[in-house]
Amino acid sequence: MNDKKVGVISKVAGPLVVAKGMTGVKLYDVVRVSEKRLIGEVIELRGDQASVQVYEETAGIGPGEPVYQTGEALSVELGPGLIESIYDGIQRPLAVVYEKAGDQIPLGIEVPKLNREKVWKFKKVAKVGDKVTGGDVLGTVVETKAVLHKIMVPPYLTGTVTWVYEGDAKIEDTIAKIKDEKGVEHEINMIQHWPVRVGRPYVEKLSPTQPMTTGQRVIDTLFPIAIGGVACIPGPFGSGKTVVQHQLAKWADVDIVIFIGCGERGNEMTDVLMEFPELQDAKTGESIMKRTVLIANTSNMPVAAREASVYTGITIAEYYRDMGYKVAVMADSTSRWAEALREMSSRLEEMPGEEGYPAYLATRIAGFYERAGYVTCLGKDGRKGAVSAIGAVSPAGGDTSEPVSQATLRIVKVYWGLSAQLARSRHFPAIDWLKSYSLYDDVLEEYYDKNVQKGWTKQVQKARALLQEEAKLNEIVRLVGVDSLEFQDRLTLEVTKSIREDYLHQIAFHEVDTYTSLQKQYGMLNTILHWYEKGQEALKNDVSFKLIEAMPIRERIGRMKYVKEADFPKEFKDCIAAIDSDYDKLAKGGQQ
């Protein structure tokens, strides 16, 4: 409450407030607007006049009211207590707000971002006399059963540890003292403040080499994403973007999940809040919330805070990356973020770019995705950490030629394009295998062949080729009918139908089918392709196509997705044996 009054409001236009007399204020400084003390951020300066983006509802304020300077940039508090929290776009903990003020967020409410009263058991790692630099671990705190929180030396601080504590402490308590090279002693607690628009530093960005396995067959098999990679999920309304992101948050092979609901419907965030605590983490057996941070900035919240929410999320992700964790950031959706940029840009009377979006739209989107990556973290131990960023894009009418989709596609390396036609036919995930792509294929092929199965790459290439061939054959079928095709081509249509319906189609809400390990994925696809290869041989030996088409084993192949992981190796072996046996019988009595 010691903020200094610096100016007065001269204009209010929705979330944009123009104030004069703002001498000494810097770009991106946080200010408090009016006696209601609304949180705002300076986004433009002209002489002593500043344009302020206000992150709360501005109804009821007008010219002549004061503006207070804080002297700080829009920042997040980083420390123990982030995991399991639910924040709004500017890191106000919604559970604390609810306890204090009910189910409506009062204007100008100020609550601590991290719990100041909770006692943590701090276990020291550093010793008195140790030479430390930014990123070195001073000690650890068990944040949840799934996350060991490392208390690190703040970036850019180098010196010698003169005192270190061990035992119970609150986050504001001093846990270490470091004397820098100038002889100044710094008292370190468990909180780090970091401006959200500035990426946290690291030693080196590395090339991704491992896949981020998701348990979703169409993704892991056909369009994989690497740990530290970037992907987008564009698709029209109702095509399943949010469900795909929920599945990735639940099952992706990462240590921490940051889920950002950016301008989406409130009921979708409610689904996350209801589902995640009930879901069991396969690694720890605990709730998935034990490694998740939720940022909820729904469509009925102030539009200006949407822009802040993605930066808040990626900054928290970088903090856990610096501890050496693999972090996934799910942003749903970046289109709503871009719409907020467009609204603020028009109120600033900036020259509009394509479709009214600001000319710097592509730069802002690139700046967000570029903060992802696989890096060598600060600190002498050389630990590695990663942030993988996955953004949903909601183009109007599903038209991916619009500016947000195009700007995103220039940056990301994985494109999971959702199809309205597949969604209408109840094929989920509705990722279109003809339009989607992954540029990590070449990097990850070696990993799959070495760590999953030697024939993985060859098998996937064959499946892709068959799906491409199906598209060509369907053009012929539409013109002259299926009976005009040769039996070899009709067999291709049958195997691609099996790939689509028995393999790529996956039920997110089925107890077993919701997640498939890489070994099971290989076995399922191998079984389908084995049936096809044996069928080709049978056709060459004049076995009836109708008998091949009607083989009972096909129904069993279709049910493989529902076989539990523990039972699958036996089922895979039995299915391969049954296919060989059935084709042997056909060869003896099934002439065309």
C-alpha positions, -999 to 999 in steps of 0.1 A, spaced: 0 0 0 31 23 -2 26 29 -39 34 64 -51 7 85 -69 21 95 -103 -8 104 -126 -45 109 -132 -68 92 -156 -77 111 -188 -96 84 -207 -112 50 -202 -119 27 -231 -128 -7 -218 -97 -24 -205 -75 5 -218 -69 34 -195 -50 65 -206 -33 85 -178 -13 117 -179 14 130 -156 31 96 -157 67 109 -157 92 83 -145 70 53 -153 86 27 -175 71 4 -202 56 -27 -187 56 -13 -152 26 -24 -131 4 4 -118 -27 6 -96 -56 24 -113 -81 45 -93 -90 42 -56 -102 7 -64 -66 -1 -70 -72 -21 -102 -41 -39 -115 -28 -25 -148 3 -27 -169 19 2 -189 19 -9 -226 26 25 -243 43 58 -234 40 91 -252 56 119 -233 41 120 -199 10 101 -211 8 63 -206 -16 37 -219 -24 12 -193 -38 -23 -200 -61 -31 -170 -65 -67 -159 -98 -61 -142 -132 -47 -150 -130 -9 -155 -167 -1 -152 -173 27 -127 -140 45 -130 -135 77 -149 -112 107 -157 -96 125 -129 -90 94 -107 -55 87 -95 -30 62 -109 -4 47 -85 31 35 -94 45 3 -80 79 4 -97 78 -33 -106 72 -52 -138 43 -77 -140 59 -106 -122 51 -140 -107 62 -155 -74 81 -187 -77 85 -211 -48 70 -240 -29 32 -241 -31 27 -236 -69 18 -272 -75 -19 -281 -70 -27 -243 -71 -54 -228 -93 -45 -192 -104 -61 -166 -126 -42 -150 -154 -21 -127 -131 -14 -154 -105 -40 -146 -80 -49 -179 -62 -86 -185 -68 -91 -207 -38 -78 -180 -15 -99 -153 -33 -129 -176 -28 -123 -180 9 -118 -143 13 -145 -128 -9 -168 -156 -23 -173 -167 -59 -169 -133 -75 -134 -117 -77 -137 -83 -61 -121 -54 -79 -86 -46 -67 -84 -75 -43 -48 -82 -31 -39 -116 -19 -5 -133 -16 3 -154 -46 20 -181 -24 9 -193 10 30 -173 36 18 -194 66 25 -229 54 56 -245 70 79 -265 48 107 -289 59 138 -275 43 167 -299 38 200 -283 30 222 -294 1 248 -265 1 274 -262 29 290 -231 45 320 -221 24 306 -235 -9 312 -213 -40 278 -210 -57 264 -194 -89 229 -188 -102 209 -221 -104 229 -240 -79 207 -259 -54 208 -247 -18 183 -272 -5 151 -291 -12 115 -291 0 90 -320 -6 63 -299 -23 41 -330 -31 47 -367 -32 54 -363 -69 76 -332 -68 108 -325 -50 111 -287 -51 147 -274 -54 155 -241 -38 180 -225 -61 204 -196 -60 187 -167 -80 200 -163 -115 229 -138 -118 240 -142 -82 275 -156 -76 292 -158 -42 301 -179 -12 276 -195 12 282 -180 47 252 -196 64 226 -222 56 196 -234 75 179 -268 79 145 -276 94 110 -261 93 106 -228 76 80 -206 59 88 -193 24 97 -158 35 121 -171 62 158 -168 54 173 -202 45 208 -191 34 231 -162 32 255 -156 3 283 -131 2 289 -119 -34 321 -110 -50 318 -74 -38 315 -85 -2 277 -78 0 258 -104 19 224 -115 4 197 -132 25 180 -159 4 145 -172 11 123 -197 -8 107 -171 -31 119 -158 -64 102 -130 -82 104 -130 -120 90 -107 -147 67 -128 -169 77 -112 -202 114 -121 -197 125 -157 -203 145 -173 -175 182 -178 -184 199 -211 -192 233 -223 -203 226 -238 -237 196 -249 -257 199 -285 -270 185 -304 -299 155 -326 -288 164 -363 -290 136 -382 -271 99 -384 -278 73 -371 -253 52 -402 -252 15 -394 -248 -2 -428 -249 -23 -415 -278 -17 -438 -308 -22 -413 -336 2 -389 -320 30 -413 -308 29 -434 -340 23 -409 -368 30 -374 -355 53 -376 -324 65 -346 -305 99 -344 -288 106 -335 -252 112 -298 -254 93 -296 -287 64 -273 -298 31 -283 -313 -2 -268 -322 -37 -283 -324 -58 -262 -348 -94 -272 -354 -130 -259 -357 -155 -258 -328 -165 -292 -315 -135 -311 -331 -120 -321 -298 -91 -297 -292 -97 -295 -255 -101 -332 -250 -68 -339 -268 -51 -314 -245 -67 -330 -215 -54 -364 -226 -19 -350 -231 -20 -334 -196 -31 -367 -181 -8 -391 -199 22 -373 -214 56 -385 -201 65 -353 -183 71 -344 -146 51 -312 -144 20 -300 -163 10 -263 -166 -25 -261 -180 -36 -226 -192 -73 -221 -199 -70 -189 -219 -104 -174 -229 -121 -208 -231 -155 -217 -217 -158 -220 -179 -174 -254 -181 -142 -268 -197 -120 -256 -169 -146 -271 -145 -141 -304 -162 -104 -302 -156 -109 -292 -120 -133 -321 -115 -113 -348 -134 -77 -341 -125 -80 -348 -87 -97 -381 -95 -71 -393 -120 -43 -415 -108 -7 -407 -120 8 -439 -134 42 -430 -121 34 -422 -85 0 -436 -79 -10 -402 -66 -35 -377 -81 -23 -360 -112 -30 -327 -94 1 -335 -73 22 -324 -104 -1 -299 -120 -6 -261 -119 -38 -247 -134 -42 -212 -147 -79 -203 -154 -86 -172 -174 -120 -181 -188 -140 -162 -214 -160 -143 -188 -129 -129 -171 -114 -96 -182 -100 -98 -218 -67 -81 -210 -56 -108 -185 -57 -134 -213 -25 -121 -227 -8 -122 -192 -20 -158 -186 2 -174 -212 33 -156 -200 24 -165 -164 22 -201 -174 54 -203 -194 73 -185 -166 62 -211 -140 71 -238 -165 107 -224 -170 111 -223 -132 105 -260 -129 126 -266 -160 154 -250 -141 152 -277 -115 158 -303 -141 122 -313 -147 104 -321 -180 74 -297 -181 45 -295 -205 26 -263 -211 -9 -267 -225 -24 -234 -238 -61 -235 -247 -64 -215 -268 -39 -191 -283 -66 -178 -306 -84 -162 -277 -50 -147 -266 -46 -133 -301 -81 -119 -300 -71 -101 -268 -41 -86 -285 -63 -75 -314 -87 -58 -290 -60 -40 -271 -43 -30 -304 -75 -14 -318 -81 5 -286 -45 18 -288 -54 29 -324 -24 10 -338 -22 4 -376 -40 -30 -380 -25 -59 -399 -43 -88 -416 -79 -93 -403 -74 -65 -378 -47 -83 -358 -17 -62 -348 13 -62 -371 34 -78 -343 11 -108 -339 36 -133 -354 64 -119 -332 43 -123 -300 34 -159 -309 70 -167 -318 82 -152 -286 58 -175 -266 68 -208 -284 105 -199 -284 106 -201 -246 100 -238 -250 130 -261 -255 154 -287 -241 182 -269 -222 212 -273 -200 201 -255 -168 221 -230 -148 241 -245 -120 274 -264 -117 257 -299 -118 248 -294 -155 213 -308 -151 190 -309 -181 154 -296 -182 127 -292 -208 96 -272 -215 73 -286 -242 46 -261 -254 14 -273 -270 -11 -246 -281 -47 -251 -293 -57 -228 -321 -94 -221 -327 -97 -206 -362 -131 -192 -371 -150 -218 -392 -119 -241 -391 -101 -220 -417 -64 -225 -410 -54 -199 -436 -63 -171 -410 -34 -152 -394 -31 -169 -360 -29 -204 -375 -4 -193 -402 18 -174 -377 18 -205 -354 26 -229 -382 57 -209 -391 70 -216 -355 59 -250 -344 73 -283 -357 42 -305 -350 8 -299 -366 -21 -320 -353 -48 -307 -376 -83 -316 -364 -110 -325 -389 -146 -315 -385 -156 -344 -408 -138 -369 -386 -155 -354 -355 -189 -356 -371 -183 -393 -379 -174 -397 -342 -138 -406 -349 -117 -393 -320 -90 -380 -317 -101 -363 -349 -65 -357 -360 -64 -357 -398 -36 -381 -408 -35 -366 -444 -30 -330 -433 -10 -333 -400 28 -336 -398 57 -338 -374 92 -325 -382 107 -345 -353 103 -378 -373 139 -380 -384 152 -372 -350 130 -397 -331 132 -427 -355 165 -438 -341 151 -436 -305 120 -457 -314 140 -484 -333 165 -487 -304 142 -484 -274 108 -497 -285 113 -522 -314 138 -524 -342 111 -524 -369 91 -494 -356 102 -469 -383 96 -493 -412 62 -502 -398 51 -466 -394 62 -457 -429 42 -486 -443 11 -475 -423 15 -439 -436 19 -451 -472 -13 -472 -469 -33 -443 -456 -21 -421 -485 -29 -449 -509 -64 -451 -494 -71 -415 -502 -63 -421 -539 -84 -453 -541 -114 -435 -525 -113 -410 -553 -117 -439 -578 -144 -456 -557 -164 -423 -557 -163 -422 -594 -168 -458 -605 -175 -479 -574 -156 -503 -553 -163 -533 -576 -140 -517 -603 -109 -521 -581 -86 -551 -582 -86 -574 -552 -52 -561 -541 -66 -526 -539 -97 -538 -521 -74 -554 -495 -56 -521 -491 -90 -504 -483 -98 -532 -458 -64 -528 -440 -67 -490 -439 -102 -493 -425 -87 -515 -397 -58 -489 -392 -84 -461 -389 -110 -478 -368 -91 -504 -347 -59 -484 -343 -62 -446 -348 -96 -444 -332 -92 -441 -294 -117 -436 -267 -105 -410 -242 -130 -421 -215 -125 -458 -217 -106 -473 -187 -81 -492 -209 -82 -475 -243 -75 -440 -229 -37 -448 -227 -16 -471 -249 21 -478 -242 46 -477 -271 51 -515 -269 14 -521 -271 11 -496 -300 38 -515 -319 21 -548 -313 -14 -536 -324 -1 -520 -356 22 -550 -363 -8 -574 -360 -29 -553 -385 0 -551 -410 8 -588 -405 -28 -597 -415 -24 -575 -446 9 -589 -457 -4 -625 -453 -35 -614 -472 -14 -602 -501 4 -635 -503 -29 -653 -501 -43 -633 -531 -13 -642 -551 -21 -678 -544 -56 -673 -556 -73 -674 -522 -108 -658 -523 -109 -621 -513 -144 -626 -498 -129 -653 -474 -100 -630 -465 -125 -601 -459 -147 -622 -436 -120 -638 -415 -131 -640 -378 -96 -629 -366 -104 -594 -377 -129 -590 -349 -103 -601 -324 -78 -576 -339 -104 -548 -334 -107 -557 -297 -70 -556 -291 -72 -519 -280 -93 -530 -250 -68 -556 -238 -50 -545 -206 -13 -537 -208 -3 -567 -186 -22 -592 -208 -12 -577 -241 21 -596 -248 2 -629 -247 -27 -615 -268 -2 -602 -294 16 -635 -296 -17 -654 -299 -31 -631 -326 -1 -635 -348 -3 -673 -344 -40 -672 -352 -35 -651 -383 -8 -675 -396 -31 -705 -388 -62 -691 -404 -43 -681 -436 -29 -717 -438 -64 -731 -437 -76 -707 -464 -47 -716 -486 -58 -752 -486 -94 -746 -495 -102 -710 -505 -95 -708 -543 -111 -678 -562 
